[in-house]
Amino acid sequence: MADVHDPGTRSRNMAAIKGKNTKPEVLLRKNLFSRGFRFRIHRKDLPGKPDIVLPKFQAAIFVQGCFWHGHRGCPMFRLPATRRDFWEAKIFSNRERDQRNIAELRKMGWRVLEVWECAFKGRGRLGDEELSDLVVSWINGVSETNQVEGK
């Protein structure tokens, strides 16, 4: 299937996608703040600059986009039909970098949680309350999970 946009338009669209302060990230931060959690965002001194850092709990949270981070088995992730080699390499390198950053954080004594975009939207979306409960349970050390994803 050919792209519906010319290369210039597609390039502008892709360049406009934000890497920080995305809607899912801001929503999660608001929910955590309303539950009394205080945190730092995008700490440059930690590997991967985690989206949310809770030093009191030695916890780092990454809010991952299903497309950009190649969420396996997710209906929101599909490789583009055009420039397939480029996208496979790009997404593979993103996955590798994520795993390196997580491993470094764990070596430093941090607990790491990945919250996937599909937990916030799409058919598998979790409710705001359910999503917040899962994350809070993890922060408090009750949950063993290291990922939150859609249903």
C-alpha positions in Angstrom: 0.0 0.0 0.0 1.4 3.4 -1.0 1.6 6.3 1.4 -1.3 8.7 1.1 1.1 11.7 1.6 4.0 12.9 -0.6 7.4 12.5 1.0 7.7 16.1 2.1 4.3 16.1 3.9 5.1 12.7 5.5 8.4 14.1 6.7 6.8 17.2 8.3 4.2 15.0 10.0 6.7 12.6 11.5 9.0 15.5 12.6 6.1 17.1 14.4 5.5 14.1 16.7 6.6 15.0 20.3 9.0 13.0 22.3 8.3 14.7 25.7 5.1 15.7 27.5 2.9 13.6 25.3 -0.8 13.3 26.2 -0.4 9.9 27.9 2.6 11.1 29.9 0.8 14.2 31.1 -2.3 12.3 31.9 -0.3 9.8 34.1 1.5 12.7 35.8 -1.8 14.4 36.7 -3.2 11.2 38.0 -0.1 10.5 40.2 0.0 14.1 41.4 -3.7 14.0 42.4 -2.9 10.9 44.5 -0.2 12.7 46.4 2.9 11.5 44.6 5.7 14.0 43.9 8.2 13.4 41.2 10.7 14.8 38.8 10.4 14.6 35.0 13.0 13.8 32.3 16.0 13.7 34.7 19.0 14.2 32.4 21.4 12.5 34.9 19.6 9.1 34.6 20.0 6.8 31.6 17.2 7.3 29.0 15.9 10.4 30.9 12.9 8.6 32.4 9.5 10.4 31.8 8.6 10.2 35.5 11.1 9.8 38.4 10.1 9.1 42.0 13.4 9.3 44.0 11.7 8.5 47.3 10.6 5.1 45.8 13.8 4.7 43.7 11.4 4.3 40.8 11.6 5.4 37.1 8.7 5.3 34.7 8.9 5.4 30.9 5.7 6.1 28.9 6.4 4.3 25.6 4.7 5.0 22.3 3.6 1.7 20.8 4.8 2.6 17.3 8.1 4.3 18.1 9.2 1.6 20.6 7.8 -1.4 18.6 5.4 -2.8 21.1 5.2 -6.5 20.2 1.8 -8.0 19.9 0.1 -4.6 20.1 -2.7 -3.7 17.6 -1.4 -0.1 17.7 2.0 -1.2 16.3 2.4 -1.9 12.6 5.5 -1.4 10.4 4.9 1.1 7.6 4.7 -0.5 4.1 7.0 2.1 2.6 10.7 2.2 3.5 10.3 -1.0 5.5 14.1 -1.5 5.9 14.5 2.0 7.4 11.7 1.5 9.9 12.8 -1.9 11.0 16.3 -0.6 11.7 14.9 2.5 13.5 12.5 0.6 15.7 15.0 -2.2 16.4 17.6 0.5 17.5 14.9 2.1 19.7 14.2 -1.2 21.4 17.9 -1.9 21.9 18.5 1.6 23.4 15.4 1.1 25.7 16.8 -2.2 27.0 20.3 -0.7 27.6 18.8 2.2 29.5 16.6 -0.1 31.6 19.5 -2.4 32.4 21.7 0.6 33.4 19.0 2.0 35.7 18.5 -1.4 37.3 22.3 -1.7 37.9 22.1 1.7 39.6 19.4 0.3 42.0 16.3 1.8 40.3 13.1 0.0 39.7 11.8 0.6 36.2 8.2 0.5 34.8 7.2 0.8 31.1 3.7 2.1 30.6 2.6 1.5 27.0 0.5 4.0 24.9 -2.1 1.3 24.3 -3.0 1.4 28.0 -4.3 5.0 27.4 -6.1 4.6 24.1 -7.4 2.3 21.5 -9.6 -0.8 21.9 -7.5 -2.2 24.8 -7.6 1.1 26.8 -7.6 0.8 30.6 -9.8 3.2 32.5 -7.9 6.1 34.1 -8.6 4.7 37.6 -7.5 1.2 36.7 -4.4 2.4 35.0 -3.5 4.7 38.0 -4.2 1.8 40.4 -1.8 -0.5 38.6 1.0 2.2 38.5 0.5 3.2 42.2 0.6 -0.5 43.2 3.9 -0.8 41.3 5.3 2.3 42.9 4.4 1.1 46.4 6.2 -2.1 45.7 3.1 -4.3 45.7 3.2 -5.3 42.1 6.0 -7.3 40.5 5.1 -6.2 37.0 7.5 -4.0 35.0 5.1 -3.2 32.2 1.5 -1.8 32.0 -0.2 -2.3 28.6 -3.7 -2.3 27.2 -6.0 -5.3 27.5 
